[in-house]
């Protein structure tokens, strides 16, 4: 089967999955641009990228499985890699920012500031 022979129901389903995944990824990118602090900005793209990537990978698996006539695990490897690396990157960036905020002079502890405690003088 070629992409031209793809059934209409499959083409519509693949299109919806990919477009919904792309919209969620775009929503994460908009969150990156609109939030004000680093801690807010780092959270939105992580969620959008993870869920958006999942829907795009499911659409890709469905498309290539129907076109090739056999299960295509290649996309699963991409999904696993992105699912593992995205949260790890978020954690590393957040820890680096917390370390920077705690060690720079004149900066309070963002964790304590969020709890309502006064910053150290």
N, CA, C and O atoms as a MOPAC input file, in Angstrom:
PM7 MOZYME 1SCF
protein

 N      0.85100 1    -1.17300 1     0.00000 1
 C      0.00000 1     0.00000 1     0.00000 1
 C      0.89400 1     1.23200 1     0.00000 1
 O      1.93500 1     1.25500 1     0.65700 1
 N      0.49300 1     2.22700 1    -0.72100 1
 C      1.21300 1     3.50400 1    -0.73700 1
 C      0.38100 1     4.53800 1     0.00300 1
 O     -0.75700 1     4.27600 1     0.39300 1
 N      0.95900 1     5.70300 1     0.18800 1
 C      0.23900 1     6.77300 1     0.87700 1
 C     -1.01300 1     7.17900 1     0.11300 1
 O     -1.97200 1     7.67100 1     0.70800 1
 N     -1.01100 1     6.97500 1    -1.21200 1
 C     -2.18200 1     7.30100 1    -2.02200 1
 C     -3.31900 1     6.32400 1    -1.72100 1
 O     -4.49000 1     6.69900 1    -1.78100 1
 N     -2.98000 1     5.07100 1    -1.39800 1
 C     -3.98200 1     4.04300 1    -1.11700 1
 C     -4.45100 1     4.03800 1     0.33000 1
 O     -5.21200 1     3.15200 1     0.71700 1
 N     -4.03600 1     4.96500 1     1.11300 1
 C     -4.41800 1     5.01700 1     2.52200 1
 C     -5.92000 1     5.25800 1     2.63100 1
 O     -6.43400 1     6.18000 1     1.99700 1
 N     -6.64400 1     4.45000 1     3.42300 1
 C     -8.08900 1     4.65300 1     3.56100 1
 C     -8.40600 1     6.03600 1     4.13600 1
 O     -7.61200 1     6.61600 1     4.87700 1
 N     -9.56900 1     6.53900 1     3.78100 1
 C     -9.96000 1     7.88700 1     4.20500 1
 C    -10.05900 1     7.98700 1     5.72300 1
 O     -9.65400 1     9.00200 1     6.29000 1
 N    -10.58500 1     6.96900 1     6.39600 1
 C    -10.70800 1     7.01300 1     7.85300 1
 C     -9.33400 1     7.10900 1     8.50500 1
 O     -9.16100 1     7.80600 1     9.50500 1
 N     -8.34800 1     6.39900 1     7.92700 1
 C     -6.99700 1     6.43000 1     8.49600 1
 C     -6.34200 1     7.79000 1     8.25800 1
 O     -5.65600 1     8.32000 1     9.13200 1
 N     -6.56100 1     8.34600 1     7.07000 1
 C     -5.97700 1     9.65700 1     6.77500 1
 C     -6.54700 1    10.72400 1     7.69500 1
 O     -5.81600 1    11.59400 1     8.16900 1
 N     -7.86000 1    10.66100 1     7.95000 1
 C     -8.48800 1    11.63400 1     8.84600 1
 C     -7.96600 1    11.45200 1    10.27000 1
 O     -7.65400 1    12.43400 1    10.94400 1
 N     -7.86900 1    10.20400 1    10.73300 1
 C     -7.38600 1     9.94100 1    12.09000 1
 C     -5.93800 1    10.38300 1    12.26400 1
 O     -5.59400 1    11.01300 1    13.26400 1
 N     -5.09300 1    10.05500 1    11.29800 1
 C     -3.68800 1    10.46900 1    11.36200 1
 C     -3.59800 1    11.99600 1    11.34700 1
 O     -2.82900 1    12.57800 1    12.11200 1
 N     -4.37000 1    12.63900 1    10.48900 1
 C     -4.36600 1    14.09800 1    10.42800 1
 C     -4.80000 1    14.73700 1    11.73000 1
 O     -4.19300 1    15.71000 1    12.17800 1
 N     -5.85400 1    14.19300 1    12.34800 1
 C     -6.31300 1    14.73700 1    13.63600 1
 C     -5.27500 1    14.54600 1    14.73500 1
 O     -5.03500 1    15.45700 1    15.52800 1
 N     -4.65900 1    13.36800 1    14.78700 1
 C     -3.63800 1    13.12300 1    15.81600 1
 C     -2.45200 1    14.07200 1    15.65400 1
 O     -1.98500 1    14.66800 1    16.62400 1
 N     -1.97700 1    14.20200 1    14.42900 1
 C     -0.79900 1    15.05100 1    14.18800 1
 C     -1.12800 1    16.52500 1    14.42500 1
 O     -0.33000 1    17.24600 1    15.02500 1
 N     -2.28400 1    16.97500 1    13.96500 1
 C     -2.65000 1    18.38100 1    14.17400 1
 C     -2.90800 1    18.69800 1    15.64800 1
 O     -2.54300 1    19.77500 1    16.11800 1
 N     -3.52900 1    17.77800 1    16.37600 1
 C     -3.74100 1    18.00700 1    17.80300 1
 C     -2.40700 1    18.03100 1    18.54900 1
 O     -2.20100 1    18.85900 1    19.43600 1
 N     -1.50700 1    17.12500 1    18.18800 1
 C     -0.17900 1    17.12700 1    18.80400 1
 C      0.59000 1    18.39600 1    18.50100 1
 O      1.26600 1    18.94300 1    19.37300 1
 N      0.48900 1    18.86900 1    17.26600 1
 C      1.16400 1    20.10900 1    16.89500 1
 C      0.55900 1    21.30300 1    17.63300 1
 O      1.28200 1    22.21400 1    18.03600 1
 N     -0.76500 1    21.30300 1    17.81300 1
 C     -1.41800 1    22.39600 1    18.54700 1
 C     -0.98100 1    22.41900 1    20.00500 1
 O     -0.75900 1    23.48900 1    20.57100 1
 N     -0.85800 1    21.24600 1    20.61400 1
 C     -0.39200 1    21.20400 1    22.00500 1
 C      1.05900 1    21.65800 1    22.12600 1
 O      1.42000 1    22.33500 1    23.08800 1
 N      1.88000 1    21.29200 1    21.16700 1
 C      3.26600 1    21.76800 1    21.18100 1
 C      3.32600 1    23.27800 1    20.98800 1
 O      4.14000 1    23.95500 1    21.61600 1
 N      2.46900 1    23.80300 1    20.12200 1
 C      2.40000 1    25.25500 1    19.92800 1
 C      1.92600 1    25.95300 1    21.19900 1
 O      2.41300 1    27.03100 1    21.53700 1
 N      0.98300 1    25.34100 1    21.89600 1
 C      0.50800 1    25.90200 1    23.15600 1
 C      1.64800 1    25.98600 1    24.17800 1
 O      1.74700 1    26.96500 1    24.91700 1
 N      2.49900 1    24.96900 1    24.22100 1
 C      3.66700 1    25.02000 1    25.09300 1
 C      4.62300 1    26.12500 1    24.69900 1
 O      5.20600 1    26.78000 1    25.56300 1
 N      4.79100 1    26.34000 1    23.39700 1
 C      5.67500 1    27.41400 1    22.93300 1
 C      5.09000 1    28.78100 1    23.26600 1
 O      5.83500 1    29.70100 1    23.60500 1
 N      3.77400 1    28.92900 1    23.17600 1
 C      3.12800 1    30.19500 1    23.55100 1
 C      3.31400 1    30.44400 1    25.04600 1
 O      3.56600 1    31.57300 1    25.46600 1
 N      3.18800 1    29.37900 1    25.84900 1
 C      3.42800 1    29.51300 1    27.28800 1
 C      4.84600 1    29.95600 1    27.58100 1
 O      5.08300 1    30.73000 1    28.50800 1
 N      5.78900 1    29.46600 1    26.79200 1
 C      7.18400 1    29.87200 1    26.96100 1
 C      7.34400 1    31.36700 1    26.72300 1
 O      8.12700 1    32.02600 1    27.40700 1
 N      6.61300 1    31.90000 1    25.77000 1
 C      6.73700 1    33.32000 1    25.43500 1
 C      5.93300 1    34.23200 1    26.36100 1
 O      6.30000 1    35.39400 1    26.53900 1
 N      4.85500 1    33.73700 1    26.94900 1
 C      3.97500 1    34.62500 1    27.70400 1
 C      4.25500 1    34.66200 1    29.20500 1
 O      4.00400 1    35.68400 1    29.84400 1
 N      4.76200 1    33.59000 1    29.77700 1
 C      5.01200 1    33.60600 1    31.22500 1
 C      6.20100 1    34.49600 1    31.54100 1
 O      7.08300 1    34.70000 1    30.70600 1
 N      6.21300 1    35.03300 1    32.78000 1
 C      7.19100 1    36.05400 1    33.12400 1
 C      8.46200 1    35.51100 1    33.77700 1
 O      9.55500 1    35.96900 1    33.44300 1
 N      8.35700 1    34.56400 1    34.68400 1
 C      9.54300 1    34.08700 1    35.38500 1
 C     10.08400 1    32.83000 1    34.73000 1
 O      9.37600 1    32.13200 1    34.00500 1
 N     11.34300 1    32.55600 1    34.99800 1
 C     11.97500 1    31.36800 1    34.44000 1
 C     11.25600 1    30.09800 1    34.88100 1
 O     11.06600 1    29.18100 1    34.08200 1
 N     10.86400 1    30.04300 1    36.12000 1
 C     10.23600 1    28.83500 1    36.66600 1
 C      8.87600 1    28.56200 1    36.03700 1
 O      8.48100 1    27.40500 1    35.89900 1
 N      8.16300 1    29.60300 1    35.65800 1
 C      6.90400 1    29.41300 1    34.93300 1
 C      7.17600 1    29.02100 1    33.48300 1
 O      6.51100 1    28.14300 1    32.93400 1
 N      8.15700 1    29.67700 1    32.87300 1
 C      8.43900 1    29.42700 1    31.45600 1
 C      8.98000 1    28.03300 1    31.20100 1
 O      8.73100 1    27.47500 1    30.13200 1
 N      9.69400 1    27.46200 1    32.12000 1
 C     10.29700 1    26.15100 1    31.88300 1
 C      9.25400 1    25.03100 1    31.97200 1
 O      9.47900 1    23.94000 1    31.44900 1
 N      8.13000 1    25.28600 1    32.62100 1
 C      7.13400 1    24.24300 1    32.83500 1
 C      6.22100 1    24.02800 1    31.62100 1
 O      5.93100 1    22.88600 1    31.26400 1
 N      5.77600 1    25.09300 1    30.99600 1
 C      4.79700 1    24.99500 1    29.90000 1
 C      5.32200 1    24.21700 1    28.68900 1
 O      4.60900 1    23.34400 1    28.19500 1
 N      6.52000 1    24.48400 1    28.19200 1
 C      6.98900 1    23.73100 1    27.02500 1
 C      7.20100 1    22.25200 1    27.31800 1
 O      7.05900 1    21.41500 1    26.42700 1
 N      7.54000 1    21.92600 1    28.56000 1
 C      7.74800 1    20.52600 1    28.90500 1
 C      6.45300 1    19.74800 1    28.78200 1
 O      6.43600 1    18.65700 1    28.21300 1
 N      5.37700 1    20.29400 1    29.30500 1
 C      4.08700 1    19.60700 1    29.21000 1
 C      3.59400 1    19.56200 1    27.77200 1
 O      3.13600 1    18.51900 1    27.30500 1
 N      3.68300 1    20.68000 1    27.06900 1
 C      3.22900 1    20.71600 1    25.68000 1
 C      4.03600 1    19.80100 1    24.78200 1
 O      3.48000 1    19.12500 1    23.91600 1
 N      5.33400 1    19.77600 1    24.98300 1
 C      6.18600 1    18.93400 1    24.14400 1
 C      5.92700 1    17.45300 1    24.40800 1
 O      5.91000 1    16.65400 1    23.47200 1
 N      5.72800 1    17.08600 1    25.65500 1
 C      5.54000 1    15.67200 1    25.97000 1
 C      4.21900 1    15.14500 1    25.42300 1
 O      4.20700 1    14.12100 1    24.74000 1
 N      3.11300 1    15.81700 1    25.70500 1
 C      1.81500 1    15.34600 1    25.22200 1
 C      1.68500 1    15.52600 1    23.71300 1
 O      1.15600 1    14.64900 1    23.03100 1
 N      2.15500 1    16.63600 1    23.19200 1
 C      2.12000 1    16.85600 1    21.75000 1
 C      2.95000 1    15.83400 1    21.00100 1
 O      2.53000 1    15.32400 1    19.96200 1
 N      4.12800 1    15.53400 1    21.52800 1
 C      4.98000 1    14.53400 1    20.90200 1
 C      4.31600 1    13.17200 1    20.93700 1
 O      4.42400 1    12.41300 1    19.97300 1
 N      3.63300 1    12.84400 1    22.02200 1
 C      2.95600 1    11.55000 1    22.11700 1
 C      1.89300 1    11.38700 1    21.04200 1
 O      1.79500 1    10.32700 1    20.42400 1
 N      1.10200 1    12.41600 1    20.81600 1
 C      0.05900 1    12.33600 1    19.79000 1
 C      0.65500 1    12.27000 1    18.38100 1
 O      0.14900 1    11.54200 1    17.52700 1
 N      1.70700 1    13.01400 1    18.14300 1
 C      2.36200 1    12.97400 1    16.83200 1
 C      2.98500 1    11.60000 1    16.58500 1
 O      2.91200 1    11.08100 1    15.47100 1
 N      3.59200 1    11.01200 1    17.60100 1
 C      4.18100 1     9.68300 1    17.45400 1
 C      3.10500 1     8.63300 1    17.19900 1
 O      3.30100 1     7.74000 1    16.37500 1
 N      1.97300 1     8.72600 1    17.89200 1
 C      0.87900 1     7.77400 1    17.65800 1
 C      0.37000 1     7.90400 1    16.22000 1
 O      0.13600 1     6.89400 1    15.55600 1
 N      0.19800 1     9.13000 1    15.73700 1
 C     -0.21600 1     9.33800 1    14.35400 1
 C      0.79800 1     8.79600 1    13.36200 1
 O      0.42700 1     8.20600 1    12.34700 1
 N      2.07500 1     8.99300 1    13.65200 1
 C      3.13300 1     8.49100 1    12.77900 1
 C      3.16800 1     6.96800 1    12.77000 1
 O      3.33800 1     6.36300 1    11.71200 1
 N      3.01200 1     6.34200 1    13.92700 1
 C      2.98700 1     4.88200 1    13.99400 1
 C      1.81800 1     4.34100 1    13.18600 1
 O      1.97200 1     3.38300 1    12.42900 1
 N      0.65600 1     4.95000 1    13.34300 1
 C     -0.52500 1     4.50700 1    12.60400 1
 C     -0.31000 1     4.64700 1    11.09300 1
 O     -0.61500 1     3.72800 1    10.33300 1
 N      0.20500 1     5.77600 1    10.67000 1
 C      0.41100 1     6.00800 1     9.24300 1
 C      1.38100 1     4.99700 1     8.64900 1
 O      1.06400 1     4.33400 1     7.66200 1
 N      2.56600 1     4.87600 1     9.25000 1
 C      3.57100 1     4.00000 1     8.66400 1
 C      3.22200 1     2.52300 1     8.80700 1
 O      3.64300 1     1.71400 1     7.98000 1
 N      2.47000 1     2.15600 1     9.82800 1
 C      2.01700 1     0.77800 1     9.95000 1
 C      1.03700 1     0.44100 1     8.83100 1
 O      1.11300 1    -0.64400 1     8.25500 1
 N      0.12100 1     1.34900 1     8.51600 1
 C     -0.83500 1     1.08600 1     7.44300 1
 C     -0.18200 1     1.13100 1     6.06300 1
 O     -0.53100 1     0.33000 1     5.19600 1
 N      0.74700 1     2.04100 1     5.84400 1
 C      1.38900 1     2.16500 1     4.53700 1
 C      2.34700 1     1.00300 1     4.28100 1
 O      2.35700 1     0.43800 1     3.18800 1
 N      3.14900 1     0.64500 1     5.28200 1
 C      4.13800 1    -0.42400 1     5.11200 1
 C      3.52300 1    -1.81700 1     5.26700 1
 O      4.09000 1    -2.80000 1     4.79100 1
 N      2.36700 1    -1.90300 1     5.92800 1
 C      1.73400 1    -3.20300 1     6.12200 1
 C      2.32600 1    -4.01500 1     7.25300 1
 O      2.01700 1    -5.19900 1     7.39100 1
 N      3.16400 1    -3.40800 1     8.05900 1
 C      3.75600 1    -4.08200 1     9.22200 1
 C      4.00700 1    -3.03900 1    10.30300 1
 O      4.08400 1    -1.84200 1    10.02700 1
 N      4.13500 1    -3.51700 1    11.54000 1
 C      4.34000 1    -2.61400 1    12.67000 1
 C      5.69900 1    -1.93700 1    12.54800 1
 O      6.70000 1    -2.58500 1    12.24100 1
 N      5.72500 1    -0.64500 1    12.78700 1
 C      6.95400 1     0.14100 1    12.66700 1
 C      7.39000 1     0.64100 1    14.04500 1
 O      6.87200 1     1.65400 1    14.51400 1
 N      8.32500 1    -0.04000 1    14.70400 1
 C      8.72700 1     0.35600 1    16.05900 1
 C      9.68500 1     1.53200 1    16.12100 1
 O     10.01200 1     2.01200 1    17.20600 1
 N     10.13500 1     1.99600 1    14.97100 1
 C     11.10400 1     3.09900 1    14.94900 1
 C     10.58200 1     4.32600 1    15.67500 1
 O     11.32600 1     4.97900 1    16.40600 1
 N      9.31500 1     4.64400 1    15.48000 1
 C      8.72000 1     5.81600 1    16.11500 1
 C      8.62400 1     5.65700 1    17.62300 1
 O      8.70800 1     6.63800 1    18.36100 1
 N      8.44800 1     4.42900 1    18.07800 1
 C      8.40900 1     4.19200 1    19.53200 1
 C      9.73500 1     4.56400 1    20.18800 1
 O      9.75400 1     5.10600 1    21.29300 1
 N     10.83200 1     4.27800 1    19.51400 1
 C     12.14800 1     4.63700 1    20.05600 1
 C     12.29500 1     6.15700 1    20.16200 1
 O     12.84700 1     6.66500 1    21.13800 1
 N     11.80500 1     6.86600 1    19.16700 1
 C     11.84100 1     8.32900 1    19.21300 1
 C     10.99900 1     8.82800 1    20.38000 1
 O     11.42900 1     9.70700 1    21.12700 1
 N      9.79500 1     8.26900 1    20.54200 1
 C      8.91500 1     8.66300 1    21.64000 1
 C      9.51500 1     8.38900 1    23.00600 1
 O      9.42700 1     9.22400 1    23.90700 1
 N     10.13000 1     7.21400 1    23.16500 1
 C     10.75800 1     6.87400 1    24.45600 1
 C     11.90800 1     7.83100 1    24.74000 1
 O     12.04600 1     8.31700 1    25.86300 1
 N     12.73200 1     8.10600 1    23.73700 1
 C     13.86200 1     9.00900 1    23.93100 1
 C     13.39400 1    10.40400 1    24.34900 1
 O     13.94400 1    10.98300 1    25.28600 1
 N     12.39800 1    10.94300 1    23.67200 1
 C     11.90600 1    12.27800 1    24.01500 1
 C     11.17900 1    12.29800 1    25.35700 1
 O     11.27600 1    13.27500 1    26.09900 1
 N     10.45200 1    11.22800 1    25.67200 1
 C      9.74400 1    11.17200 1    26.94900 1
 C     10.72000 1    11.11000 1    28.11800 1
 O     10.43700 1    11.64600 1    29.18900 1
 N     11.85100 1    10.47000 1    27.92400 1
 C     12.84100 1    10.37900 1    29.00000 1
 C     13.66100 1    11.66200 1    29.10700 1
 O     13.93200 1    12.12400 1    30.21500 1
 N     14.05600 1    12.23900 1    27.99100 1
 C     14.97500 1    13.38000 1    28.04700 1
 C     14.29600 1    14.70400 1    28.39700 1
 O     14.93000 1    15.56600 1    29.00500 1
 N     13.03700 1    14.89000 1    28.03600 1
 C     12.37900 1    16.17200 1    28.30100 1
 C     12.23800 1    16.45200 1    29.79700 1
 O     12.62400 1    17.54000 1    30.22600 1
 N     11.70600 1    15.53600 1    30.62200 1
 C     11.63500 1    15.83300 1    32.05900 1
 C     13.01100 1    15.94200 1    32.72600 1
 O     13.18700 1    16.72100 1    33.66300 1
 N     13.97500 1    15.16900 1    32.25000 1
 C     15.32400 1    15.25400 1    32.81600 1
 C     15.90800 1    16.63100 1    32.54100 1
 O     16.55200 1    17.21700 1    33.41100 1
 N     15.68900 1    17.14900 1    31.34500 1
 C     16.16100 1    18.48900 1    31.01100 1
 C     15.48700 1    19.53300 1    31.88900 1
 O     16.14300 1    20.46300 1    32.35800 1
 N     14.18500 1    19.39000 1    32.11700 1
 C     13.45900 1    20.31100 1    32.99800 1
 C     14.06700 1    20.30000 1    34.40000 1
 O     14.29100 1    21.36000 1    34.98300 1
 N     14.33200 1    19.13100 1    34.93700 1
 C     14.88500 1    19.02300 1    36.29100 1
 C     16.27100 1    19.66900 1    36.35800 1
 O     16.56900 1    20.40300 1    37.30000 1
 N     17.11300 1    19.39800 1    35.36300 1
 C     18.46000 1    19.97500 1    35.36800 1
 C     18.43000 1    21.49700 1    35.24200 1
 O     19.18300 1    22.19000 1    35.92600 1
 N     17.57400 1    22.01600 1    34.38100 1
 C     17.46500 1    23.47000 1    34.24600 1
 C     16.93600 1    24.11500 1    35.52300 1
 O     17.43400 1    25.15900 1    35.94300 1
 N     15.93100 1    23.50100 1    36.14000 1
 C     15.36100 1    24.05700 1    37.37100 1
 C     16.37500 1    24.01800 1    38.50900 1
 O     16.47600 1    24.97400 1    39.27800 1
 N     17.11800 1    22.93800 1    38.62200 1
 C     18.13000 1    22.85500 1    39.69300 1
 C     19.25500 1    23.87100 1    39.46900 1
 O     19.74300 1    24.47500 1    40.42500 1
 N     19.66000 1    24.06000 1    38.22700 1
 C     20.69500 1    25.05300 1    37.94300 1
 C     20.19800 1    26.45400 1    38.27700 1
 O     20.94800 1    27.26500 1    38.81900 1
 N     18.94900 1    26.74100 1    37.96000 1
 C     18.39000 1    28.06000 1    38.26500 1
 C     18.26400 1    28.25700 1    39.77700 1
 O     18.55500 1    29.33800 1    40.28900 1
 N     17.83100 1    27.21500 1    40.49100 1
 C     17.75100 1    27.32200 1    41.95700 1
 C     19.12700 1    27.55500 1    42.56300 1
 O     19.27800 1    28.37800 1    43.46500 1
 N     20.12600 1    26.83800 1    42.07500 1
 C     21.49000 1    27.02100 1    42.58200 1
 C     21.96300 1    28.43600 1    42.31500 1
 O     22.54900 1    29.07300 1    43.19000 1
 N     21.71100 1    28.93700 1    41.10400 1
 C     22.11300 1    30.30800 1    40.76100 1
 C     21.41200 1    31.31500 1    41.65100 1
 O     22.04000 1    32.25300 1    42.14200 1
 N     20.10500 1    31.12900 1    41.86800 1
 C     19.34900 1    32.07800 1    42.68400 1
 C     19.79400 1    32.06000 1    44.13800 1
 O     19.74800 1    33.09200 1    44.80800 1
 N     20.21400 1    30.93000 1    44.62600 1
 C     20.63900 1    30.83000 1    46.03100 1
 C     22.04800 1    31.34800 1    46.25200 1
 O     22.37400 1    31.78000 1    47.35700 1
 N     22.89200 1    31.31400 1    45.22500 1
 C     24.28000 1    31.71100 1    45.42100 1
 C     24.57500 1    33.14500 1    44.99900 1
 O     25.57700 1    33.71200 1    45.43400 1
 N     23.74300 1    33.74000 1    44.17400 1
 C     23.97300 1    35.12700 1    43.76200 1
 C     23.67600 1    36.06700 1    44.91600 1
 O     22.67000 1    35.90100 1    45.60600 1
 N     24.53600 1    37.04900 1    45.13500 1
 C     24.26400 1    38.01200 1    46.20100 1
 C     23.04900 1    38.87000 1    45.84900 1
 O     22.86700 1    39.27600 1    44.70100 1
 N     22.22900 1    39.13300 1    46.85500 1
 C     21.06000 1    39.96800 1    46.66400 1
 C     19.83400 1    39.20300 1    46.19300 1
 O     18.75900 1    39.78100 1    46.03200 1
 N     19.98800 1    37.93300 1    45.97700 1
 C     18.85900 1    37.10900 1    45.54600 1
 C     18.36000 1    36.30600 1    46.73600 1
 O     19.14700 1    35.75000 1    47.50200 1
 N     17.06000 1    36.25500 1    46.87800 1
 C     16.47800 1    35.42500 1    47.92400 1
 C     16.33800 1    33.98600 1    47.45500 1
 O     16.63400 1    33.66100 1    46.30500 1
 N     15.89100 1    33.14400 1    48.34700 1
 C     15.63000 1    31.74800 1    48.01700 1
 C     14.23700 1    31.67400 1    47.40600 1
 O     13.26000 1    31.95700 1    48.09900 1
 N     14.11100 1    31.30100 1    46.12000 1
 C     12.78900 1    31.29800 1    45.48400 1
 C     11.82800 1    30.31100 1    46.11700 1
 O     10.61600 1    30.52400 1    46.08100 1
 N     12.34000 1    29.24200 1    46.69300 1
 C     11.46000 1    28.26700 1    47.34800 1
 C     10.87800 1    28.87300 1    48.61200 1
 O      9.68000 1    28.74200 1    48.86400 1
 N     11.70500 1    29.53300 1    49.41200 1
 C     11.22700 1    30.15700 1    50.63600 1
 C     10.35000 1    31.37200 1    50.32900 1
 O      9.37200 1    31.63100 1    51.03000 1
 N     10.70600 1    32.12300 1    49.26700 1
 C      9.89100 1    33.27500 1    48.88300 1
 C      8.49700 1    32.84800 1    48.45700 1
 O      7.52100 1    33.54500 1    48.73200 1
 N      8.39600 1    31.71200 1    47.79000 1
 C      7.09000 1    31.21100 1    47.36400 1
 C      6.24300 1    30.78700 1    48.54800 1
 O      5.01600 1    30.85400 1    48.48600 1
 N      6.88400 1    30.34900 1    49.63100 1
 C      6.15800 1    29.94800 1    50.84000 1
 C      5.71400 1    31.12700 1    51.68000 1
 O      4.93100 1    30.96400 1    52.61500 1
 N      6.19900 1    32.29800 1    51.36100 1
 C      5.78800 1    33.48400 1    52.09700 1
 C      6.81000 1    33.94300 1    53.12100 1
 O      6.55400 1    34.90700 1    53.84200 1
 N      7.93900 1    33.29800 1    53.21000 1
 C      8.98200 1    33.69100 1    54.15300 1
 C      9.71200 1    34.91300 1    53.59900 1
 O      9.78900 1    35.11500 1    52.38700 1
 N     10.23100 1    35.69800 1    54.49000 1
 C     10.97900 1    36.87900 1    54.07800 1
 C     12.33500 1    36.43600 1    53.56400 1
 O     12.93000 1    35.51400 1    54.12100 1
 N     12.84300 1    37.07800 1    52.50100 1
 C     14.16100 1    36.72500 1    52.00800 1
 C     15.23400 1    37.08100 1    53.01700 1
 O     15.08600 1    38.06000 1    53.74800 1
 N     16.31800 1    36.30800 1    53.07600 1
 C     17.39400 1    36.60900 1    54.04300 1
 C     18.06500 1    37.91700 1    53.70800 1
 O     18.17900 1    38.29000 1    52.54000 1
 N     18.51100 1    38.61400 1    54.73800 1
 C     19.14800 1    39.90600 1    54.52200 1
 C     20.63900 1    39.79200 1    54.57800 1
 O     21.34100 1    40.79000 1    54.41700 1

